[in-house]
Amino acid sequence: MPDLGFVSGFISVAIDNTIQQILDSISNAVHCSDELASLKDLVKKIKPIIRDIQQHRREFNSKGDGSASSVNDWLRKLENLLRQASTTVQQCTIPTWNVFSCYQTSTRVSRLISNINAHLEFSSLIHISQIHERQMIETMEADMDSGGSNSHGFHAPAGAAVTKLIDEPLIVGQDKATADLYKLIMEDPEAKNIGVLGKGGSGKTLLLKTVFNSKKVRSHFTDGLLLWITVSQSPSVTNLRNDLYTQITLQKNVDSSKITTEEDVKLWLNETLKQSKRFALFVDDVWESDAAELLEGLGILRPVTMHSDSKLVISSRYRSALLKMGVADKYTISMDDLIEDDSWRLFAFHAFPYNKRNPPANLDEEKAKIVCSKCGGLPLALKVVGRAMAGSTDPHQWEWAAQSPPNTDSVYDSLRLSYDALGRENVNLQLCFLYTAATFLEDKIISVYEMIQRWVGEALLPMIKLPQGRVQLGYDPFEMGKTYLNLLADRCLIEPLMRGVDGQVEYFRVHDVLRDMGTKIAEEEEKFYCRVDCNLTTLKEKECSDYTRIFLSDNQLASLPDSWRAPQVCSLLLPGNVYLTKVPSMVMKSMMSLKFLDLSGTGVQSLPESVGDLEQLVCLALIAMPLKKLPRSVSKLARLEILDVSFSSVITLPSSIHKLTSLRYLDITCCREMQYLPSSISRLTSLQYLLMYGCTTLWKRDEQKRYKGAACINDIAPLHELKMLSFTNNGDILSEGTLKSMTKMDTMQLTLTGMERLPHDITNMTKLRRLVLECSLLVKLDNSFCNFQNMSNLELSDCCMLEELPHLQKLRSLKQLRIIRCPKLKRFPNEFGEMGAFPSLEIYSLVELNQLEELPVVEEGAMASLQIFTVMECPALRPLPYSYLDLKTVKKLRIYGCPMAAENLNGVKGANTMVKVMSMSPDDTAEVKKRYLQVKTQMTGWLYGEFWCDELFLFLKSLEAF
């Protein structure tokens, strides 16, 4: 048992350090001053409490009555709250005039103050009264009695959710359209093909999604199929077929064993839908050019052969497209512009997120209504422009918006105000949005790392510059980039698809109307040359001669002109040009201003040495290329911050790589041909992200080195700035001391095939939040593993020798826990079900645990935040205790491939009457998973920037979302 006095001392030091970080950030804050003043007073008063606890810790330990344990639990919770406060306060240091962002941040600060106060109220549990501190705490409570208020005059309720500040109305002003669509789907047997017609941004997709997800429609098609595809402007019929195939196999047990060709898939879809009792297929965003051949290409039934109760629901901007798809006018629903009252209602909802959605007293309501009228009744414009003005009480801001150019019939003019508002706040944010809108395919799912790479390449994220062009040690542009993405999400300029456990946007897409607007502005005002997915076969030099940013992704370019000279270009993006095999040396040499070069997915096998002349280059992306080696001249790129060669054929990196003194991000994920790394990697002291998953032959002991100058694992020990690390090895080579100094580590994946225990120094990573362990010979996890009090995401996978788990319920911040393919685990500690266990856990998945026999009974107060519980392919698992139906927060309880586990749950009602129990037989589970993986194998790169590239993980994610 560890010395509790020592532990208390250690935590106290950590709390002192966190308090100092909070105070430092408050001194640099530019908004939320009232809340931060309260927080500052609060943390200053905490310091003497911590000091006195430290002085009396021997007294606690000598009592033998559990006092020491209570003290430590109390301190750990306090430390966690203060760390959250530190992260939130840092957001207050970013300049912004948009009060909606201030509103969100101030609410978070107020909530943290409330939580800290609530925590202090329970301080009697650690007997502070015995050390004469109760009077101080009572004083603090009195001082902070009004802790919910903030600079805008509203109060954050004690129980308010932080992650979702407002509940947006689903559809405003379209009651008739909604009712008509329900009626055509549910009541009219003659309406087989149904159309929803409206301009871009009118709410067609929102209407379809609302109806698609409604309980009445899902109940109506419970014995059939309910399917969705998004077509967009440049659809891939093959991908759409595969998407339908996946959805059908996840919903029904159907035979697909004879499918071998694309034609087979089409025929299979046709036959499967024909045999289905009923189905509803929602086809969103059909363009005129795709309409005629779309159904035939997909293998979808024509109306005359459809079941009488089956439906095709199609949305489009073009009436002609609906007619081509067999939609009669009488079955077409029009999404008209909103009338004045409905427009104001929707606009006010987003523009005034407090004060009961009404303008503040000092604001002329008529001015606000003028701004609202400029949106032309278009829901998307009302939402985006309203969010751009959100919370602003400055009459000058509204005067500026009201006097902006008058509205025309153009959708883009309506939305332009939101873009202009970004510029009044931060010009870099404008450019970040343009990059987001103009450089990706329509409806592409974009990862945070993929996006931020492009921003970093253009130096759009502010940093502290040091002499000789160096940057501040420890500065992390990716963290700043995440903040910028959240700002864009706040303004509804991007659509978040997945958020991390910390609420940060991880994956998103851009509405096609906003994409079009951004592309238009980028080309006309910022010298962007955007020709993405335009089937270009040649580059016209004269056409792009005046542009500074050239985006030619996903075209058919076979070469670049030898004569092309582009000294003005700062960004050149060519990913997806699979026929491009060569980059002319003189072309590279001429690009003296180039900061970002992306050749990912091209056929280029070698780069010219002239790449080393790109003195301004910040980001070099060479993903999934047949490139065998990098030119030595790469080491001359002193400003290079990002080097990404993941999924490429590179064998090694230049031995002089240590000269890349600004390098922060190095990704060699799944470079399976890479034989070794140079030992000079140890001198990359600015490195923060080192991703080496899937490189199985890199690391050897010193005496086993096959190549002169090859690195061993200890060569990464000096990389003190690392925040993200992943690697794979096939030997017992991770020794004590290697991870000791990596105290800033946030996310880590270790795939180790030869280690029975983890090195003890891994516990030095006190900031670690996300960990994936794949250790086939791992025998035991020590109880010290439970000291990761910031851990929010844990996955234990393929730990074939692991027979027992430590007391993971002590990980107070843990939100997601997945235990996968650990065949020797028979049971979990009973403490997993005790009151107070896993207080933050939201997602809990147990997969392919072949010998798991039972799960502990869950007491009241355990797993108090659990929402999704999945048990899959645990054949020996006995019936689940009834107590799992009593977990009040659980929304979905899934049991797949576990013949006994769900036996006693059928027809049983627990305290939680809303929980949905889903079960599937072992045979069906195996078949569905097999089919899913067949289709989704190509998605292993979808979670780009993440570590979970396992198809099984993707399957689990699909189940969690389904």
Secondary structure, 3 states (H helix, E strand, C coil): CCCHHHHHHHHHHHHHHHHHHHHHHHHCCCCCHHHHHHHHHHHHHHHHHHHHHHHCHHHHHHHCCCHHHHHHHHHHHHHHHHHHHHHHHHHCCCCCCCHHHHHHHHHHHHHHHHHHHHHHHCHHHHCHHHHCCHHHHHHHHHHCCCCCECCCCCECCCCCCCCCCCCCCCCCCCHHHHHHHHHHHHCCCCCCEEEEECCCCCCHHHHHHHHHHCHHHHHHCCCCEEEEEECCCCCCHHHHHHHHHHHHHHHCCCCCCCCCCHHHHHHHHHHHHHHCCCEEEEEEEECHHHHHHHHHHHCCCCHHHCCCCCEEEEEECCHHHHHHCCCCHHHEEECCCCCHHHHHHHHHHHHCCCHHHCCCCCCCHHHHHHHHHCCCCCHHHHHHHHHHCCCCCCHHHHHHHHCCCCCCCCHHHHHHHHHHHHHHHCHHHHHHHHHHHHCCCCCCCEEHHHHHHHHHHCCCCCCCECHHHCECCCCCHHHHHHHHHHHHHHCCCCEEEEECCCCCEEEEECCHHHHHHHHHHHHHHCCEEECCCCCCCCCCCHHHCCCCEEECCCCCCCCCCCCCCCCCCCEEECCCCCCCCCCCHHHHHHCCCCCEEECCCCCCCCCCHHHHHCCCCCEEECCCCCCCCCCHHHHHCCCCCEEECCCCCCCCCCCCHHHCCCCCEEECCCCCCCCCCEHHHHHCCCCCEEEECCCCCCCCCHHHCCCCCECCHHHHCCCCCCCEEEEEECCCCCCCCCCCCCCCCCEEEEEECCCCCCCHHHHHCCCCCEEEEEECCCCCCCHHHHHCCCCCEEEEECCCCCCCCCCHHHCCCCCEEEEECCCCCCECCHHHHCCCCCCCCCEEEEECCCCCCECCCCCCCCCCCCCEEEEECCCCCCCCCHHHHHCCCCCEEEEECCCCCCHHHCCCCCCCCCCEEEEECHHHHHHHHHHHHHHHHHHHHCCCCCCCCCHHHHHHHHHHHC
